[in-house]
């Protein structure tokens, strides 16, 4: 499970800005990329700090 958590960071680092870059308007695409990465980071932190200890993945 730890490998999947680490792999999700790698995938998100590449996929989220790549998806936002397809936007026709460059500034809107940049804002989307920043928001998506920030939301992913918050979800990741929640998962690592709350879910991993609670369910004992480690």
Backbone torsions as a table, in degrees:
resi	resn	phi	psi	omega
1	UNK	NA	-34.8	179.9
2	UNK	-63.4	-34.8	178.0
3	UNK	-64.8	-39.0	179.4
4	UNK	-67.2	-37.1	178.1
5	UNK	-65.1	-44.4	178.2
6	UNK	-66.8	-38.6	179.2
7	UNK	-66.6	-32.6	179.1
8	UNK	-63.4	-34.1	177.3
9	UNK	-65.2	-43.7	179.1
10	UNK	-62.9	-45.6	-179.6
11	UNK	-64.3	-44.1	-179.3
12	UNK	-65.7	-35.9	179.9
13	UNK	-62.8	-31.4	-179.0
14	UNK	-95.7	-42.8	-171.5
15	UNK	-75.6	-41.4	-176.1
16	UNK	-64.9	-51.4	176.0
17	UNK	-65.3	-31.9	177.6
18	UNK	-64.7	-39.6	177.5
19	UNK	-68.9	-39.1	179.8
20	UNK	-70.7	-26.8	-179.3
21	UNK	-69.1	-16.3	179.2
22	UNK	-76.7	-7.4	179.3
23	UNK	-65.2	142.7	-178.0
24	UNK	-69.4	-29.8	-178.9
25	UNK	-99.2	119.2	-173.6
26	UNK	-61.5	-41.5	-178.7
27	UNK	-67.4	-39.5	178.6
28	UNK	-66.0	-38.7	176.8
29	UNK	-63.5	-39.2	178.7
30	UNK	-67.1	-41.7	177.9
31	UNK	-62.9	-40.7	177.4
32	UNK	-61.7	-43.7	-179.2
33	UNK	-62.1	-43.0	-179.4
34	UNK	-64.7	-44.5	-179.2
35	UNK	-65.8	-44.9	-178.4
36	UNK	-63.4	-42.7	179.8
37	UNK	-67.0	-40.1	177.9
38	UNK	-63.8	-42.8	178.0
39	UNK	-64.8	-40.4	177.1
40	UNK	-62.6	-42.0	-179.9
41	UNK	-63.3	-38.8	177.5
42	UNK	-66.9	-42.2	178.5
43	UNK	-65.4	-39.0	178.8
44	UNK	-64.4	-45.3	179.5
45	UNK	-62.7	-42.1	176.6
46	UNK	-60.6	-45.0	179.9
47	UNK	-61.5	-42.3	-178.2
48	UNK	-72.8	-40.2	-175.6
49	UNK	-82.5	-28.3	-174.3
50	UNK	-111.8	-52.3	-172.7
51	UNK	-73.3	-40.6	-178.1
52	UNK	-63.1	-48.8	177.6
53	UNK	-65.9	-34.8	-176.0
54	UNK	-69.4	-43.1	-176.4
55	UNK	-98.4	-4.4	173.9
56	UNK	66.7	45.8	178.9
57	UNK	-71.2	-27.9	-173.9
58	UNK	-80.4	NA	NA
